[in-house]
Amino acid sequence: MQEEFFERYEFACRYMLAGSGVAPLSYAELSELASDTPPAPLAALGYTPSAGYLELREEIASMYVGAAAENVLVTVGAIEALMIATNLLLNPDEKLVCLWPSYQPLYEHAKALGARVRFVELDDVDGFAIDPTRIVDAVGNSTRLVMLNVPHNPTGATLSAAELRRLVDALAPRGVHVIVDEVFREMWPRHEQSAWNGAPNLVVLGSLSKCYGLPGLRIGWMLAPPDLIVEARRFRKYTSLNPGSLDQEWALRALRARERLLARTHRMVSDGLAIATAWLAEHEDIFRAVPPRGGGLIFPRLLTGEPTRDFCVRVVERTGVLLAPGSECYAAEGFLRLGYATPELADGLDRLAECL
Ligand SMILES: Cc1ncc(COP(=O)(O)O)c(C=O)c1O
């Protein structure tokens, strides 16, 4: 299980090269980057409206064409949105279609509520291409939900907004909802527009964690038709009640300074991708990597045959460099997860080379 592996090493390692988002900002950096956004007049330390502060919902809505505050639920990270949306859109014995490998909460909530999961496998031999036809073919009579994450964790594969919307339209007459987890969408300087177009069977998720470097704020969001947002707001009365008021305050300030935050991310992504690509090419006898097309991860195959957990434990204990093993994080033995959007990358890869 991914979180267990991270629990052991994430805060003890010297070089974090397993993170999927951009290297996080410090509080001082965020204060600096958001210095001319006046403190939002929100921060009473009481409960907040359970859908999130209206100002923040409006700010999030303004990032999506045609969205309004009533389409937005502010969540405690995208992970809470995954939990709420899955519980609202799926019943026991119904089926979820999901890509494999995938970030575990994309399908574990479905399993926990007694639904079945049908995986559409991505293969490095095909460049991890996501084929919408295979997704439609995997949808059966009992399928109620398709869960996609684009750009995709861990492969960096992606689909265009047009392809996603065609898929959503194709599944609408069959009573199937599509959740598109877009938490990595803005990581690259050139990125796809959101799939959001207000379709009644589409839910889109976003977050401050990956593209904005603010995972500690624990702020994500869910965009959906207004009636589903009302149901989600009611559901959340039993989960978190509301996201933290200070987190929402800082989220609003961060989003108002988002061009500066994204410029920082795009610099780190461009630098990191160039370094990682050159390094992997130098070590192509040991790793075989598919070039990513978005997100913050590369998912190379380890060609030595060593179990990836053993490899990662050996590396972190000897050098302090943390990579994530495919076996633990995705039930995908043979692959490693490498996060490249960090200034620690070059030094970390130098250390890693000592272990090869
Ligand atoms: C695909 C995907 N969705 C959601 C999340 C959760 O993000 P958040 O920090 O916003 O809860 C992650 C975190 O790794 C992720 O990889």
The ligand as a MOL file (V3000), in Angstrom:
LIG
                    3D

  0  0  0     0  0            999 V3000
M  V30 BEGIN CTAB
M  V30 COUNTS 16 16 0 0 0
M  V30 BEGIN ATOM
M  V30 1 C -4.4570 11.2690 -9.0030 0
M  V30 2 C -4.5370 11.8870 -7.6470 0
M  V30 3 N -5.7140 12.3800 -7.2220 0
M  V30 4 C -5.8410 12.9250 -6.0010 0
M  V30 5 C -4.7710 13.0050 -5.1520 0
M  V30 6 C -4.9800 13.5930 -3.7860 0
M  V30 7 O -4.6480 14.9270 -3.8110 0
M  V30 8 P -4.9760 15.9270 -2.6070 0
M  V30 9 O -3.6880 16.2220 -1.9420 0
M  V30 10 O -5.5810 17.1060 -3.2750 0
M  V30 11 O -5.9350 15.2380 -1.7010 0
M  V30 12 C -3.5360 12.5000 -5.5420 0
M  V30 13 C -2.3870 12.5390 -4.6210 0
M  V30 14 O -1.3660 11.9480 -4.8520 0
M  V30 15 C -3.4140 11.9350 -6.8270 0
M  V30 16 O -2.2570 11.4280 -7.2630 0
M  V30 END ATOM
M  V30 BEGIN BOND
M  V30 1 1 1 2
M  V30 2 1 2 3
M  V30 3 2 2 15
M  V30 4 2 3 4
M  V30 5 1 4 5
M  V30 6 1 5 6
M  V30 7 2 5 12
M  V30 8 1 6 7
M  V30 9 1 7 8
M  V30 10 2 8 9
M  V30 11 1 8 10
M  V30 12 1 8 11
M  V30 13 1 12 13
M  V30 14 1 12 15
M  V30 15 2 13 14
M  V30 16 1 15 16
M  V30 END BOND
M  V30 END CTAB
M  END
